Amino acid sequence: MGTSVWDYLAEYEAERDDILDAVDSVFRSGRLVLGSSVAGFESDFAAYHGVRHCVGVDNGTNALVLALRALQVGPGDEVITVSNTAAPTVLAIDSVGATPVFVDVRPSDYLMDVSQVAAAITPRTKCLLPVHLYGQCVDMAPLEELAQEHGIPILEDVAQAHGATHHGRIAGGMGDAAAFSFYPTKVLGAYGDGGAVITSDDKLEERVRRLRYYGMAERYYVVETPGHNSRLDEVHAEILRRKLRRLDSYLEGRRAVARRYAEGLGDTGLVLPHLADGNEHVYYVYVVRHPDRDRIIEELKARDIFLNISYPWPVHTMTGFDHLGYATGSLPVTEALAKQIFSLPMYPSLAPSVQDEVIDALREVLR
C-alpha cells in the first residue's frame, strides 16, 4: 500500500477494544439519536475549550453553515475570510447567501494576514471568519480589536486545529463561536463525518441547537425558523467522547513527528513549518514548501510514498467562484504558495522507521 499522508489502522488497532465497546454501549442503550452520548460529548467538549455550550452536528461544513445562520448572516452580507483554505469554508458562506471577501495570507505561516482585514471591512461586513490552518492559530488579538471596534462577530474555523493554543488561549475559545469538523483525518476524528459548534453565547447556542433539528425547539414540535437535519449521531459522539480523553496524547504524538522532521530535514532546501509567535502547533498536516514541488512528489510516488497538496487550487481561482470576480494575481501570496506547498505524512501513530524512510527519500531527491 505504500506510505500515505494519513493512516488510521495502527491507531485503530491500539484503541479497537474501546471503540467497539463505545459502539456496543450505544446499541445497547435503547437510544440511537440525540441521546446520552451526544449530550455527554457536548458537555465534555465544551469543558475542554472553556466555553459554556457545544452543539454536535453532522459535519464541519454544516457547523459553519449553522453558526453563520445563528449569527444572522445571510443574503447581501459579506464575510471576510481567506482563499488558502478547504473549499467548505467558502461553500458555507455561499450556502447562507452571503458573499465571501478574501484577504491574503502571510508568507511565513500561510495564515490570514490580519493587517489586511480593516481595509476589507464595509458596511455589509457581518462576520470575520479566520481559519486556524494546518494546526496553528491566526493572530487573534488585532482581529478581536477590529471586531469590537466595528461590532462584527468572529466565527473561528477550527477544523484543522483541535487543541491548538494562541498565547495560552485555545482555538475555538477566542471568537463569538467556533466550528469544528470531526472528519476521520482530523486531529480529533470520528469514523465518519461529524462536527460541532461551540460558544458561550446562550442565544447563539439556542439558535444553533434549534437549526440543527429542523428549526424546532422541541422534538416534533413547531418549526420556528426553517432549519436542517444536522444532528451528530450517537455512535460517533460516543467514540469522540472517548477519544477526547486521549486528545492531549494525540497532540504530543503529532509534535513528536514534527520534531523528527525538523531534525531530519532542517538542513535541506525544504521550507519547514514556521511556528507563529505565541502559538502551540498541533500539526494537523505537516506542510512544507519547495519550488520544485511537483518533481519531488512524483519521485517519492515512484518510491511508494504518497504526498498531498493542501491546497493546489486557491478557492478564488476555482470556476465555481468565478462570479466573485477575483482575477489572477489578486491574492499573490496565496497563489504563489499554491504552486510550492505540499504535505508530508503526519499522524500520531506514524512509526519512526516509516518516517525515517520518508526523510531519507526526501533527502536523496533534494540532494
C-alpha positions as CSV (number, residue, x, y, z in Angstrom):
1,M,0.0,0.0,0.0
2,G,3.0,2.3,0.4
3,T,3.2,5.3,2.8
4,S,0.4,7.9,2.7
5,V,0.0,11.3,4.4
6,W,-2.6,9.8,6.7
7,D,-3.5,6.3,8.0
8,Y,-5.7,5.3,10.9
9,L,-5.1,1.5,11.0
10,A,-2.4,1.4,13.7
11,E,-4.4,3.8,15.9
12,Y,-7.5,1.7,15.4
13,E,-5.7,-1.5,16.5
14,A,-4.4,0.2,19.6
15,E,-7.9,1.6,20.5
16,R,-10.1,-1.2,19.0
17,D,-11.5,-2.6,22.2
18,D,-12.6,0.8,23.5
19,I,-14.0,1.8,20.1
20,L,-16.0,-1.4,19.8
21,D,-17.2,-1.0,23.4
22,A,-18.4,2.5,22.5
23,V,-20.4,1.2,19.6
24,D,-21.8,-1.6,21.7
25,S,-22.8,0.7,24.5
26,V,-24.8,2.9,22.1
27,F,-26.5,-0.1,20.5
28,R,-27.5,-1.4,23.9
29,S,-28.7,1.9,25.2
30,G,-32.0,1.9,23.5
31,R,-31.4,5.4,22.2
32,L,-29.8,5.9,18.8
33,V,-30.4,9.6,18.1
34,L,-29.7,12.6,20.4
35,G,-29.2,10.5,23.5
36,S,-26.8,10.5,26.3
37,S,-23.7,10.1,24.2
38,V,-24.3,13.3,22.2
39,A,-25.2,15.1,25.4
40,G,-22.1,13.8,27.2
41,F,-19.7,14.6,24.4
42,E,-21.2,18.1,24.1
43,S,-20.6,18.7,27.8
44,D,-17.1,17.3,27.7
45,F,-16.1,19.2,24.5
46,A,-17.4,22.5,25.8
47,A,-15.5,22.0,29.1
48,Y,-12.2,21.2,27.2
49,H,-12.5,24.5,25.5
50,G,-13.6,26.5,28.5
51,V,-16.9,27.6,26.9
52,R,-20.5,27.1,28.1
53,H,-22.0,25.3,25.1
54,C,-21.3,22.8,22.5
55,V,-23.8,21.6,19.8
56,G,-22.9,18.4,18.0
57,V,-23.8,18.4,14.3
58,D,-23.4,16.1,11.3
59,N,-20.2,17.6,9.7
60,G,-17.9,20.5,9.8
61,T,-19.4,22.3,6.8
62,N,-22.8,22.4,8.4
63,A,-21.2,23.5,11.6
64,L,-20.1,26.6,9.7
65,V,-23.5,27.0,8.0
66,L,-25.5,26.7,11.2
67,A,-23.1,29.1,13.0
68,L,-23.4,31.6,10.3
69,R,-27.2,31.4,10.3
70,A,-27.3,31.7,14.1
71,L,-25.2,34.8,13.7
72,Q,-27.9,36.0,11.3
73,V,-25.6,36.2,8.3
74,G,-27.5,35.9,5.0
75,P,-28.1,37.4,1.6
76,G,-26.5,40.7,1.0
77,D,-24.0,40.3,3.8
78,E,-20.2,39.9,3.4
79,V,-17.9,37.5,5.4
80,I,-14.2,38.2,5.4
81,T,-12.0,35.0,5.2
82,V,-9.1,33.5,3.2
83,S,-8.8,31.7,-0.1
84,N,-6.0,29.4,1.2
85,T,-8.4,27.0,2.9
86,A,-10.5,24.0,2.2
87,A,-13.4,24.8,-0.1
88,P,-16.1,24.0,2.6
89,T,-15.1,27.2,4.4
90,V,-16.2,29.3,1.5
91,L,-19.1,26.9,0.5
92,A,-20.6,27.5,3.9
93,I,-20.6,31.3,3.3
94,D,-22.2,30.8,-0.1
95,S,-24.8,28.4,1.4
96,V,-26.3,31.1,3.5
97,G,-26.4,33.5,0.6
98,A,-23.6,35.7,1.8
99,T,-20.6,36.9,-0.2
100,P,-17.0,35.7,0.8
101,V,-14.5,38.5,0.8
102,F,-10.9,37.3,0.7
103,V,-7.8,38.7,2.3
104,D,-4.3,37.3,1.6
105,V,-2.3,35.1,3.9
106,R,1.1,35.7,5.4
107,P,4.1,34.1,3.5
108,S,5.7,32.9,6.7
109,D,2.9,30.7,8.2
110,Y,0.2,30.7,5.5
111,L,-2.4,32.1,7.9
112,M,-4.8,35.0,7.4
113,D,-2.9,38.3,7.1
114,V,-4.9,40.2,9.7
115,S,-3.3,43.5,8.7
116,Q,-5.4,43.4,5.5
117,V,-8.8,42.9,7.2
118,A,-9.5,46.5,8.2
119,A,-9.4,47.6,4.5
120,A,-11.7,44.8,3.6
121,I,-14.5,45.8,6.0
122,T,-17.5,47.5,4.5
123,P,-21.0,48.4,5.8
124,R,-22.1,44.9,4.5
125,T,-19.5,43.0,6.6
126,K,-21.4,40.8,9.0
127,C,-18.7,38.3,10.1
128,L,-15.0,37.7,10.3
129,L,-14.1,34.1,9.7
130,P,-10.4,33.3,10.5
131,V,-9.2,29.8,9.6
132,H,-6.8,28.2,12.0
133,L,-5.0,26.4,9.3
134,Y,-2.7,23.3,9.3
135,G,-2.7,23.2,13.1
136,Q,-2.0,26.6,14.4
137,C,-3.9,29.8,15.1
138,V,-4.4,33.1,13.4
139,D,-3.1,36.2,15.2
140,M,-6.3,36.8,17.0
141,A,-5.7,39.9,19.2
142,P,-5.7,42.5,16.4
143,L,-8.7,40.7,14.8
144,E,-10.6,40.9,18.0
145,E,-9.9,44.6,18.3
146,L,-11.3,45.2,14.8
147,A,-14.3,43.1,15.6
148,Q,-15.0,45.0,18.7
149,E,-14.4,48.4,17.0
150,H,-16.9,47.6,14.2
151,G,-19.3,45.4,16.2
152,I,-18.7,42.4,13.9
153,P,-18.8,38.9,15.3
154,I,-15.9,36.4,14.9
155,L,-16.6,32.8,13.8
156,E,-13.5,30.6,14.1
157,D,-13.0,27.8,11.7
158,V,-11.2,25.2,13.8
159,A,-11.5,22.2,11.6
160,Q,-7.7,21.8,11.4
161,A,-6.6,23.0,14.9
162,H,-8.2,21.0,17.6
163,G,-6.3,21.7,20.8
164,A,-4.0,24.4,19.3
165,T,-3.4,27.5,21.5
166,H,-2.5,31.1,20.9
167,H,-0.8,33.0,23.8
168,G,-2.4,30.4,26.1
169,R,-5.9,30.7,24.7
170,I,-7.4,27.6,23.0
171,A,-8.5,27.6,19.4
172,G,-12.3,28.0,19.3
173,G,-12.4,29.9,22.6
174,M,-11.5,33.3,21.2
175,G,-14.4,34.2,19.0
176,D,-18.1,34.5,19.4
177,A,-18.5,31.0,18.1
178,A,-16.3,28.3,16.5
179,A,-17.0,25.5,14.1
180,F,-15.2,22.1,14.2
181,S,-15.0,19.1,11.9
182,F,-14.5,15.6,13.1
183,Y,-13.8,14.0,9.7
184,P,-11.6,10.9,10.2
185,T,-8.4,12.7,9.2
186,K,-8.8,15.5,11.8
187,V,-6.7,15.7,15.0
188,L,-9.8,14.6,16.8
189,G,-11.5,12.4,14.2
190,A,-14.6,10.2,14.2
191,Y,-15.0,7.1,12.0
192,G,-17.2,9.1,9.6
193,D,-18.5,12.6,9.4
194,G,-19.2,14.8,12.4
195,G,-18.9,18.4,13.6
196,A,-19.7,20.8,16.4
197,V,-20.3,24.5,17.1
198,I,-19.1,25.9,20.4
199,T,-19.9,29.2,22.0
200,S,-20.5,30.9,25.4
201,D,-23.4,32.9,24.0
202,D,-26.6,31.5,25.3
203,K,-28.7,32.9,22.4
204,L,-26.3,31.6,19.8
205,E,-26.4,28.2,21.3
206,E,-30.2,28.1,21.4
207,R,-30.3,29.1,17.7
208,V,-27.8,26.5,16.6
209,R,-29.5,23.8,18.6
210,R,-32.8,24.7,17.0
211,L,-31.4,24.9,13.5
212,R,-29.7,21.5,13.6
213,Y,-33.2,19.9,14.3
214,Y,-35.4,21.3,11.5
215,G,-35.8,24.6,13.3
216,M,-37.8,23.0,16.1
217,A,-37.3,24.0,19.8
218,E,-38.6,20.6,20.9
219,R,-38.9,17.2,19.1
220,Y,-41.7,17.0,16.6
221,Y,-43.0,20.4,17.8
222,V,-43.4,23.5,15.6
223,V,-40.8,24.8,13.2
224,E,-40.0,28.3,14.4
225,T,-37.3,29.0,11.9
226,P,-36.7,26.6,8.9
227,G,-33.7,24.6,9.9
228,H,-31.7,21.5,8.9
229,N,-31.5,17.8,9.8
230,S,-27.9,18.2,11.0
231,R,-27.6,16.0,14.1
232,L,-24.4,14.4,15.3
233,D,-25.2,10.7,15.7
234,E,-24.9,8.8,18.9
235,V,-22.2,6.3,17.7
236,H,-19.8,9.0,16.6
237,A,-20.5,11.0,19.7
238,E,-19.6,8.2,22.0
239,I,-16.4,7.4,20.0
240,L,-15.4,11.1,20.0
241,R,-16.2,11.4,23.7
242,R,-13.7,8.6,24.5
243,K,-11.1,9.8,22.0
244,L,-11.4,13.3,23.5
245,R,-9.8,11.9,26.7
246,R,-6.8,10.9,24.5
247,L,-6.6,14.2,22.6
248,D,-3.6,15.5,24.5
249,S,-1.7,12.3,23.8
250,Y,-2.5,12.7,20.1
251,L,-1.2,16.2,20.2
252,E,2.1,15.1,21.7
253,G,2.4,12.3,19.1
254,R,2.0,14.8,16.3
255,R,4.5,17.2,17.8
256,A,7.0,14.3,18.2
257,V,6.6,13.5,14.4
258,A,7.1,17.2,13.7
259,R,10.3,17.3,15.8
260,R,11.6,14.3,13.9
261,Y,11.0,16.0,10.6
262,A,12.7,19.2,11.8
263,E,15.7,17.2,12.9
264,G,15.9,15.2,9.7
265,L,15.1,17.9,7.1
266,G,16.3,21.1,8.7
267,D,19.4,21.3,6.6
268,T,17.7,20.6,3.2
269,G,16.2,23.0,0.8
270,L,12.7,22.5,2.1
271,V,11.0,25.4,3.9
272,L,9.6,23.7,7.0
273,P,6.6,24.9,9.0
274,H,7.1,28.2,10.8
275,L,5.7,28.5,14.3
276,A,3.9,31.8,14.7
277,D,4.5,33.9,17.8
278,G,2.6,32.7,20.8
279,N,1.3,29.6,19.1
280,E,1.3,25.9,20.2
281,H,1.1,24.0,16.9
282,V,-0.9,20.7,16.7
283,Y,0.4,19.8,13.2
284,Y,-2.9,18.6,11.6
285,V,-0.8,18.4,8.5
286,Y,2.9,19.0,8.1
287,V,3.1,21.5,5.2
288,V,6.5,22.2,3.6
289,R,7.4,24.4,0.6
290,H,9.8,23.9,-2.3
291,P,9.9,25.5,-5.8
292,D,10.4,22.1,-7.4
293,R,7.4,20.5,-5.6
294,D,5.9,18.6,-8.5
295,R,9.1,16.7,-9.3
296,I,9.6,15.9,-5.6
297,I,6.1,14.5,-5.3
298,E,6.4,12.4,-8.5
299,E,9.8,11.0,-7.4
300,L,8.5,10.0,-4.0
301,K,5.4,8.5,-5.6
302,A,7.8,6.2,-7.6
303,R,9.1,5.0,-4.2
304,D,5.5,4.3,-2.9
305,I,5.5,7.4,-0.7
306,F,2.3,9.4,-1.5
307,L,2.3,13.1,-0.5
308,N,-0.5,15.6,-0.7
309,I,-1.1,19.3,-1.6
310,S,-3.1,21.4,0.8
311,Y,-4.2,23.2,-1.3
312,P,-3.3,23.1,-5.0
313,W,-6.2,25.4,-6.1
314,P,-6.9,28.5,-4.1
315,V,-10.7,28.9,-3.7
316,H,-10.9,32.2,-5.5
317,T,-9.4,30.5,-8.7
318,M,-12.0,27.7,-8.8
319,T,-14.5,28.0,-11.6
320,G,-17.4,27.6,-9.1
321,F,-16.4,31.0,-7.6
322,D,-15.8,32.9,-10.9
323,H,-18.8,35.1,-10.0
324,L,-16.8,36.7,-7.2
325,G,-14.6,38.4,-9.7
326,Y,-11.1,37.7,-8.3
327,A,-8.6,38.0,-11.1
328,T,-5.4,36.1,-11.2
329,G,-2.9,38.0,-9.1
330,S,-5.4,39.4,-6.7
331,L,-4.1,37.3,-3.8
332,P,-0.4,37.0,-4.7
333,V,0.9,35.2,-1.6
334,T,-1.9,32.6,-1.7
335,E,-1.4,32.0,-5.4
336,A,2.4,31.6,-5.1
337,L,2.1,29.2,-2.2
338,A,-0.3,27.0,-4.1
339,K,2.5,26.2,-6.6
340,Q,5.0,25.2,-3.9
341,I,3.4,23.8,-0.8
342,F,2.8,20.1,0.0
343,S,2.2,17.9,2.9
344,L,4.3,15.0,4.4
345,P,2.9,12.0,6.2
346,M,1.6,13.2,9.6
347,Y,-0.4,11.2,12.2
348,P,0.3,10.2,15.8
349,S,0.8,6.5,15.1
350,L,3.4,7.1,12.3
351,A,6.2,4.7,13.0
352,P,9.6,6.3,13.4
353,S,11.0,3.7,11.0
354,V,8.5,4.7,8.3
355,Q,9.1,8.4,8.9
356,D,12.8,7.8,8.5
357,E,12.2,6.2,5.1
358,V,10.3,9.4,4.1
359,I,13.1,11.6,5.4
360,D,15.8,9.6,3.7
361,A,13.8,9.6,0.4
362,L,13.3,13.3,0.6
363,R,17.0,14.0,1.3
364,E,18.0,11.9,-1.6
365,V,15.6,13.5,-4.0
366,L,16.6,17.0,-2.8
367,R,20.4,16.3,-2.9
